[in-house]
């Protein structure tokens, strides 16, 4: 999340709290009845929707105008919900996960949009717990979209380990929350247009592209994707890992260690002591148990690549001799695939957290593999923080142009 986005978030917390008591008299807890809208015992079944409050444009525009150099007007009030629903874990078992849902007030027909959040290591720092962690979803709803913001597996309601940067397990809770939102709309007799948009930043950019790929290859008859905007995501996992291991230092060791630790869990390698130096190998389960924030993990790890990883692992990977890990990285990257729905990649050119080359590599790969409509929008001079809110504005305005054209 960018610096401006963070300031807006905390200003919104203050402004919206002034209206909290007046909103809470509408609070309700809806457990869907068993009906044709919402079959139980399947992926995407809506378990519970809890109304939180209604937010008006006046409540947030003051915060926006204080930090944005443009006049960004919001068009609708939005109802905020916390939602639980079914998805599937790595063993294909049904599990309960959560997310936030934002519904604009006063529209006869609604376009559906899913927005995916960036890397979150603390389980409670998600939209279903505190809706301002899904601030981009709120703003999209106030521009007229019915928005879902999945927490993902292992975050929010789910106490499993989060499958960081695993394509199928990243896409599952997004696709199933879209199904849960359709069940809610059916129950409440809300008209959906059938059009679907996807967006996300950082890890959310990765999850967004993973969701598009899974939809187009496995569920093309179920969803009508109109536009997809992945922003500043790690798409080229092999190239990014090589780049980072070749560096002497990395400013966010919690992210790099998170991916390797997650793959060790998903693929059941049991190789922590082969991969990480001590004392870090022994610290991993405690650091990544869902209760520790990224800043705290960064402070307990080291920014030195050679101190974090064993020399044998590092040299083996760079020599192309880590077949299991490299195979997993290739499996969960996006080279060799041409998207069908329009894609607009957005990325800050000075990003060192998720290097800009990620977007360049996947952009050219998509074109080479028959991508129908793919664009790359660089935000010149911006890093991972400062590009966040401009990227959101570019994505939202592009979505508006697509639905106007259609």
WOHU-V17722 format. One record per residue. RES is the residue in three letters. OMEGA is omega in whole degrees, 0 to 359 (none if undefined). Layout:
{{RES	OMEGA} {RES	OMEGA}}
This chain:
{{UNK	184} {UNK	181} {UNK	178} {UNK	179} {UNK	180} {UNK	178} {UNK	179} {UNK	181} {UNK	185} {UNK	174} {UNK	178} {UNK	179} {UNK	181} {UNK	183} {UNK	184} {UNK	179} {UNK	178} {UNK	183} {UNK	191} {UNK	184} {UNK	180} {UNK	181} {UNK	189} {UNK	179} {UNK	175} {UNK	189} {UNK	179} {UNK	181} {UNK	186} {UNK	171} {UNK	187} {UNK	173} {UNK	176} {UNK	180} {UNK	183} {UNK	179} {UNK	192} {UNK	178} {UNK	182} {UNK	175} {UNK	179} {UNK	174} {UNK	179} {UNK	177} {UNK	178} {UNK	181} {UNK	183} {UNK	173} {UNK	182} {UNK	178} {UNK	180} {UNK	180} {UNK	172} {UNK	180} {UNK	181} {UNK	177} {UNK	181} {UNK	183} {UNK	185} {UNK	185} {UNK	178} {UNK	178} {UNK	180} {UNK	183} {UNK	181} {UNK	187} {UNK	181} {UNK	180} {UNK	180} {UNK	178} {UNK	184} {UNK	185} {UNK	176} {UNK	192} {UNK	188} {UNK	164} {UNK	181} {UNK	172} {UNK	184} {UNK	179} {UNK	165} {UNK	190} {UNK	167} {UNK	185} {UNK	181} {UNK	166} {UNK	183} {UNK	181} {UNK	185} {UNK	178} {UNK	179} {UNK	175} {UNK	174} {UNK	177} {UNK	179} {UNK	176} {UNK	188} {UNK	177} {UNK	175} {UNK	177} {UNK	182} {UNK	184} {UNK	178} {UNK	183} {UNK	170} {UNK	178} {UNK	181} {UNK	180} {UNK	189} {UNK	169} {UNK	182} {UNK	181} {UNK	174} {UNK	179} {UNK	188} {UNK	186} {UNK	179} {UNK	185} {UNK	177} {UNK	182} {UNK	178} {UNK	190} {UNK	185} {UNK	182} {UNK	184} {UNK	188} {UNK	182} {UNK	180} {UNK	176} {UNK	190} {UNK	180} {UNK	171} {UNK	175} {UNK	186} {UNK	179} {UNK	177} {UNK	177} {UNK	182} {UNK	177} {UNK	178} {UNK	180} {UNK	170} {UNK	170} {UNK	179} {UNK	166} {UNK	191} {UNK	167} {UNK	180} {UNK	183} {UNK	175} {UNK	185} {UNK	174} {UNK	177} {UNK	179} {UNK	182} {UNK	182} {UNK	186} {UNK	179} {UNK	173} {UNK	174} {UNK	183} {UNK	182} {UNK	188} {UNK	176} {UNK	170} {UNK	192} {UNK	184} {UNK	182} {UNK	172} {UNK	183} {UNK	185} {UNK	183} {UNK	176} {UNK	181} {UNK	182} {UNK	175} {UNK	174} {UNK	177} {UNK	179} {UNK	178} {UNK	177} {UNK	177} {UNK	178} {UNK	180} {UNK	178} {UNK	179} {UNK	185} {UNK	180} {UNK	172} {UNK	182} {UNK	175} {UNK	182} {UNK	187} {UNK	181} {UNK	184} {UNK	177} {UNK	179} {UNK	175} {UNK	177} {UNK	184} {UNK	178} {UNK	174} {UNK	178} {UNK	175} {UNK	176} {UNK	181} {UNK	179} {UNK	181} {UNK	176} {UNK	180} {UNK	178} {UNK	182} {UNK	180} {UNK	178} {UNK	185} {UNK	181} {UNK	184} {UNK	187} {UNK	186} {UNK	180} {UNK	186} {UNK	185} {UNK	177} {UNK	182} {UNK	181} {UNK	181} {UNK	183} {UNK	181} {UNK	174} {UNK	186} {UNK	171} {UNK	182} {UNK	175} {UNK	187} {UNK	180} {UNK	189} {UNK	178} {UNK	181} {UNK	180} {UNK	180} {UNK	177} {UNK	181} {UNK	183} {UNK	179} {UNK	177} {UNK	178} {UNK	176} {UNK	182} {UNK	174} {UNK	190} {UNK	180} {UNK	183} {UNK	180} {UNK	181} {UNK	183} {UNK	178} {UNK	180} {UNK	181} {UNK	182} {UNK	179} {UNK	179} {UNK	179} {UNK	176} {UNK	179} {UNK	184} {UNK	185} {UNK	174} {UNK	181} {UNK	183} {UNK	186} {UNK	185} {UNK	182} {UNK	175} {UNK	189} {UNK	186} {UNK	172} {UNK	168} {UNK	10} {UNK	190} {UNK	180} {UNK	182} {UNK	182} {UNK	190} {UNK	181} {UNK	180} {UNK	182} {UNK	187} {UNK	179} {UNK	177} {UNK	181} {UNK	185} {UNK	180} {UNK	185} {UNK	181} {UNK	180} {UNK	178} {UNK	177} {UNK	182} {UNK	181} {UNK	174} {UNK	177} {UNK	176} {UNK	179} {UNK	180} {UNK	183} {UNK	177} {UNK	181} {UNK	183} {UNK	175} {UNK	179} {UNK	181} {UNK	178} {UNK	182} {UNK	182} {UNK	179} {UNK	180} {UNK	182} {UNK	177} {UNK	180} {UNK	185} {UNK	176} {UNK	189} {UNK	182} {UNK	182} {UNK	181} {UNK	177} {UNK	179} {UNK	179} {UNK	178} {UNK	180} {UNK	185} {UNK	173} {UNK	190} {UNK	175} {UNK	178} {UNK	181} {UNK	177} {UNK	183} {UNK	179} {UNK	180} {UNK	178} {UNK	180} {UNK	172} {UNK	176} {UNK	180} {UNK	186} {UNK	174} {UNK	185} {UNK	181} {UNK	181} {UNK	175} {UNK	177} {UNK	172} {UNK	188} {UNK	180} {UNK	180} {UNK	177} {UNK	181} {UNK	177} {UNK	182} {UNK	183} {UNK	177} {UNK	181} {UNK	178} {UNK	179} {UNK	179} {UNK	181} {UNK	182} {UNK	171} {UNK	176} {UNK	188} {UNK	182} {UNK	184} {UNK	177} {UNK	172} {UNK	181} {UNK	176} {UNK	171} {UNK	191} {UNK	176} {UNK	184} {UNK	176} {UNK	186} {UNK	180} {UNK	189} {UNK	179} {UNK	192} {UNK	184} {UNK	173} {UNK	179} {UNK	178} {UNK	180} {UNK	180} {UNK	181} {UNK	183} {UNK	180} {UNK	176} {UNK	177} {UNK	178} {UNK	180} {UNK	180} {UNK	182} {UNK	173} {UNK	180} {UNK	182} {UNK	none}}
